[in-house]
Amino acid sequence: MGYERFRDAQEASDRSCIRAGAKGSHRRSLRQAVWLLWVLFIGLQIADVITTNYALAVPGNWEVNPLMHLFQTHLGAVWWLPKIAAVAMAARVAAERSRTWPILVAVTYYAIIVSGNLACL
């Protein structure tokens, strides 16, 4: 249902851009860039889980995020399951919006997080 609203909003936006004389290829390129950002975001989530597990195996490292630390304490090896739920909710909300900056900020943030994890290895 959310995707249908997203698609309808995109199509309406595309029609208004065409009426205004804007090129459809620019809009298509923007949508492709957003999908690429989503692929990067999902890849960074996977990299975050993997690098976090490796970094926590090194003595002297600890989880900085108190919420993730709580999940790690109570869920053990499957601490990342609530993270999947949060990412899925964020994806649903973001799909209903036509703004690109939130996913760009999230990709940048997680690139920094994964880099930090890698530095701890």
MARVOLO-804278 format. One line per field, with one value per residue: x, z, y of N, C-alpha, C in turn; residue number from 0; residue in one letter. Coordinates in nm, 2 decimals, decimal comma. Atoms other than C-alpha are relative to their C-alpha. Layout:
BEGIN
n.x: X_...;
n.z: Z_...;
n.y: Y_...;
ca.x: X_...;
ca.z: Z_...;
ca.y: Y_...;
c.x: X_...;
c.z: Z_...;
c.y: Y_...;
num: NUM_...;
residuo: A_...;
***
This chain:
BEGIN
n.x: 0,08_-0,09_-0,08_0,10_0,01_-0,12_0,00_0,10_-0,05_-0,11_0,06_0,05_-0,12_-0,06_0,09_-0,01_-0,13_0,01_0,08_-0,08_-0,11_-0,12_-0,03_0,03_-0,12_-0,06_0,07_-0,03_-0,14_0,02_0,06_-0,10_-0,09_0,07_-0,01_-0,14_-0,02_0,07_-0,08_-0,11_0,05_0,02_-0,14_-0,07_0,06_-0,07_-0,14_0,00_0,02_-0,11_-0,12_0,03_-0,03_-0,14_-0,06_0,03_-0,08_-0,13_0,00_-0,01_0,10_0,13_0,10_0,03_0,15_0,06_0,11_-0,06_-0,06_0,11_0,03_-0,11_0,00_0,11_0,03_-0,12_-0,05_0,10_0,02_0,03_0,14_0,07_-0,05_0,07_0,13_-0,01_-0,04_0,12_0,09_-0,06_0,01_0,14_0,03_-0,08_0,06_0,12_-0,04_-0,08_-0,13_-0,12_-0,10_-0,01_-0,08_-0,14_-0,05_-0,01_-0,11_-0,12_-0,01_-0,04_-0,14_-0,09_0,00_-0,07_-0,14_-0,05_-0,01_-0,12_-0,12_-0,01_-0,05;
n.z: 0,00_-0,01_0,12_0,10_-0,02_0,05_0,15_0,05_-0,02_0,10_0,13_0,00_0,01_0,14_0,09_-0,02_0,05_0,14_0,04_-0,02_0,09_-0,05_0,07_-0,07_-0,03_-0,12_-0,11_0,00_-0,06_-0,15_-0,05_0,00_-0,11_-0,12_-0,02_-0,03_-0,14_-0,09_0,01_-0,08_-0,14_-0,04_-0,01_-0,12_-0,11_-0,01_-0,04_-0,13_-0,09_0,01_-0,06_-0,15_-0,06_0,00_-0,09_-0,14_-0,04_-0,04_-0,14_-0,02_0,08_-0,06_0,08_-0,04_0,00_-0,11_0,04_0,06_-0,11_-0,07_0,09_0,00_-0,13_-0,02_0,11_0,03_0,14_0,09_-0,04_0,12_0,04_-0,02_0,09_0,13_-0,01_0,00_0,14_0,08_-0,03_0,06_0,15_0,03_-0,01_0,10_0,13_0,01_0,02_0,12_-0,03_0,01_-0,10_-0,12_0,03_0,02_-0,13_-0,06_0,06_-0,05_-0,14_-0,02_0,05_-0,11_-0,10_0,05_0,00_-0,14_-0,03_0,07_-0,07_-0,13_0,03;
n.y: -0,12_-0,12_-0,01_-0,05_-0,15_-0,05_0,00_-0,10_-0,13_-0,01_-0,02_-0,14_-0,09_0,01_-0,07_-0,14_-0,05_0,01_-0,11_-0,12_0,00_0,07_0,12_0,12_0,07_-0,05_0,06_0,14_0,00_-0,03_0,12_0,11_-0,03_0,03_0,15_0,03_-0,03_0,10_0,12_-0,03_0,00_0,14_0,06_-0,05_0,06_0,14_-0,03_-0,04_0,12_0,08_-0,07_-0,01_0,13_0,02_-0,09_0,04_0,11_-0,05_-0,05_-0,15_-0,07_0,02_-0,07_-0,14_-0,02_0,06_0,08_0,12_0,08_0,06_0,11_0,10_0,06_0,09_0,09_0,08_0,00_-0,06_-0,13_-0,08_0,01_-0,13_-0,10_0,02_-0,06_-0,14_-0,03_0,02_-0,11_-0,12_0,01_-0,02_-0,14_-0,08_0,03_-0,09_-0,13_-0,01_-0,07_0,08_-0,03_0,09_0,12_-0,04_-0,02_0,13_0,07_-0,06_0,03_0,14_0,02_-0,04_0,10_0,12_-0,04_0,01_0,14_0,05_-0,06_0,07_0,14;
ca.x: 0,00_0,28_0,47_0,15_0,12_0,49_0,46_0,15_0,32_0,63_0,41_0,23_0,56_0,69_0,38_0,41_0,78_0,70_0,43_0,68_0,93_1,17_1,33_1,20_1,55_1,66_1,38_1,46_1,83_1,72_1,51_1,80_2,03_1,78_1,77_2,15_2,15_1,90_2,12_2,42_2,22_2,12_2,48_2,61_2,36_2,50_2,85_2,77_2,64_2,94_3,21_3,04_3,06_3,42_3,51_3,34_3,55_3,86_3,94_3,89_3,61_3,25_2,92_2,87_2,50_2,32_2,01_2,22_2,41_2,08_1,99_2,33_2,30_1,95_1,94_2,29_2,40_2,07_2,10_2,06_1,70_1,55_1,78_1,62_1,28_1,39_1,55_1,23_1,02_1,25_1,24_0,86_0,84_1,11_0,93_0,62_0,83_0,99_1,29_1,64_1,83_1,73_1,87_2,18_2,23_2,17_2,42_2,68_2,62_2,65_2,96_3,12_3,00_3,13_3,46_3,49_3,42_3,69_3,93_3,87_3,98;
ca.z: 0,00_0,09_-0,23_-0,44_-0,28_-0,35_-0,71_-0,76_-0,61_-0,83_-1,14_-1,05_-1,00_-1,33_-1,51_-1,35_-1,44_-1,80_-1,82_-1,68_-1,95_-1,74_-1,89_-1,78_-1,79_-1,50_-1,28_-1,38_-1,29_-0,95_-0,89_-0,99_-0,75_-0,47_-0,53_-0,54_-0,20_-0,06_-0,19_-0,02_0,30_0,32_0,24_0,52_0,76_0,69_0,71_1,04_1,20_1,07_1,17_1,51_1,58_1,48_1,67_1,99_1,98_2,02_2,39_2,50_2,25_2,36_2,20_2,22_2,14_2,46_2,28_2,07_2,39_2,56_2,26_2,26_2,63_2,62_2,27_2,24_1,88_1,73_1,86_1,51_1,47_1,62_1,39_1,08_1,21_1,26_0,91_0,76_0,93_0,82_0,46_0,47_0,59_0,35_0,06_0,13_0,11_-0,20_-0,03_-0,10_0,19_0,47_0,29_0,19_0,56_0,67_0,42_0,53_0,90_0,86_0,64_0,93_1,17_0,96_0,92_1,30_1,34_1,09_1,27_1,59_1,42;
ca.y: 0,00_0,25_0,16_0,23_0,58_0,63_0,53_0,74_1,04_0,98_0,96_1,28_1,45_1,32_1,45_1,79_1,81_1,71_1,98_2,23_2,14_1,94_1,64_1,30_1,16_1,38_1,24_0,89_0,95_1,08_0,77_0,54_0,73_0,69_0,31_0,30_0,47_0,22_-0,07_0,10_0,15_-0,22_-0,33_-0,10_-0,25_-0,60_-0,46_-0,30_-0,63_-0,82_-0,56_-0,51_-0,88_-0,90_-0,58_-0,70_-1,01_-0,80_-0,74_-0,38_-0,30_-0,25_-0,14_0,24_0,24_0,17_0,03_-0,22_-0,31_-0,39_-0,61_-0,78_-0,85_-1,00_-1,16_-1,28_-1,38_-1,26_-0,91_-0,78_-0,89_-0,57_-0,37_-0,54_-0,44_-0,08_-0,07_-0,21_0,05_0,33_0,20_0,20_0,55_0,68_0,51_0,73_1,04_1,18_1,34_1,21_1,37_1,13_0,83_1,02_1,12_0,76_0,62_0,87_0,80_0,42_0,45_0,63_0,37_0,08_0,27_0,30_-0,07_-0,15_0,08_-0,13_-0,46;
c.x: 0,09_0,07_-0,09_-0,01_0,13_0,01_-0,09_0,05_0,12_-0,06_-0,06_0,11_0,06_-0,09_0,01_0,14_0,00_-0,08_0,08_0,12_0,12_0,01_-0,03_0,13_0,07_-0,07_0,03_0,14_-0,01_-0,05_0,11_0,11_-0,05_0,01_0,14_0,03_-0,06_0,08_0,13_-0,04_-0,02_0,14_0,07_-0,06_0,06_0,14_0,01_-0,01_0,13_0,12_-0,02_0,03_0,15_0,07_-0,02_0,08_0,14_-0,01_0,02_-0,10_-0,14_-0,10_-0,03_-0,14_-0,07_-0,12_0,05_0,07_-0,10_-0,04_0,10_0,00_-0,12_-0,03_0,12_0,04_-0,11_-0,04_-0,04_-0,14_-0,08_0,05_-0,06_-0,14_0,00_0,03_-0,13_-0,10_0,04_-0,02_-0,15_-0,04_0,07_-0,06_-0,12_0,04_0,08_0,13_0,11_0,09_0,00_0,08_0,14_0,07_0,03_0,12_0,13_0,03_0,05_0,14_0,10_0,00_0,08_0,15_0,06_0,01_0,12_0,13_0,03_0,06_0,15;
c.z: 0,00_-0,13_-0,11_0,01_-0,05_-0,15_-0,06_0,01_-0,10_-0,14_-0,02_-0,01_-0,13_-0,10_0,01_-0,05_-0,16_-0,05_0,02_-0,09_0,05_-0,07_0,09_0,04_0,13_0,12_0,01_0,06_0,15_0,07_0,01_0,11_0,14_0,02_0,03_0,15_0,09_0,00_0,09_0,15_0,05_0,01_0,13_0,13_0,03_0,04_0,15_0,10_0,00_0,07_0,15_0,07_0,01_0,10_0,15_0,05_0,04_0,14_0,00_-0,08_0,07_-0,10_0,06_0,01_0,11_-0,04_-0,06_0,11_0,08_-0,08_0,00_0,14_0,02_-0,12_-0,04_-0,15_-0,10_0,04_-0,11_-0,05_0,02_-0,10_-0,14_0,01_-0,01_-0,14_-0,09_0,02_-0,06_-0,16_-0,04_0,00_-0,11_-0,14_-0,03_-0,02_-0,13_0,02_-0,01_0,12_0,11_-0,03_-0,02_0,14_0,07_-0,05_0,05_0,14_0,01_-0,07_0,10_0,11_-0,04_0,00_0,14_0,04_-0,06_0,06_0,13_-0,02_0,00;
c.y: 0,13_0,01_0,06_0,15_0,06_0,01_0,10_0,14_0,03_0,03_0,13_0,10_0,00_0,08_0,15_0,05_0,00_0,12_0,13_0,01_-0,07_-0,13_-0,12_-0,08_0,04_-0,07_-0,15_-0,02_0,01_-0,13_-0,11_0,03_-0,03_-0,15_-0,04_0,03_-0,10_-0,13_0,02_-0,01_-0,14_-0,07_0,05_-0,06_-0,14_0,02_0,04_-0,12_-0,08_0,06_0,02_-0,13_-0,03_0,10_-0,03_-0,12_0,04_0,05_0,15_0,08_-0,03_0,08_0,14_0,03_-0,07_-0,10_-0,13_-0,08_-0,08_-0,13_-0,11_-0,08_-0,10_-0,10_-0,08_0,01_0,06_0,14_0,09_-0,01_0,13_0,11_-0,02_0,06_0,15_0,05_-0,01_0,11_0,13_0,00_0,02_0,15_0,08_-0,02_0,09_0,14_0,01_0,08_-0,10_0,02_-0,09_-0,12_0,03_0,02_-0,14_-0,08_0,05_-0,04_-0,15_-0,03_0,04_-0,10_-0,13_0,03_-0,01_-0,14_-0,06_0,05_-0,08_-0,14_-0,01;
num: 0_1_2_3_4_5_6_7_8_9_10_11_12_13_14_15_16_17_18_19_20_21_22_23_24_25_26_27_28_29_30_31_32_33_34_35_36_37_38_39_40_41_42_43_44_45_46_47_48_49_50_51_52_53_54_55_56_57_58_59_60_61_62_63_64_65_66_67_68_69_70_71_72_73_74_75_76_77_78_79_80_81_82_83_84_85_86_87_88_89_90_91_92_93_94_95_96_97_98_99_100_101_102_103_104_105_106_107_108_109_110_111_112_113_114_115_116_117_118_119_120;
residuo: M_G_Y_E_R_F_R_D_A_Q_E_A_S_D_R_S_C_I_R_A_G_A_K_G_S_H_R_R_S_L_R_Q_A_V_W_L_L_W_V_L_F_I_G_L_Q_I_A_D_V_I_T_T_N_Y_A_L_A_V_P_G_N_W_E_V_N_P_L_M_H_L_F_Q_T_H_L_G_A_V_W_W_L_P_K_I_A_A_V_A_M_A_A_R_V_A_A_E_R_S_R_T_W_P_I_L_V_A_V_T_Y_Y_A_I_I_V_S_G_N_L_A_C_L;
***
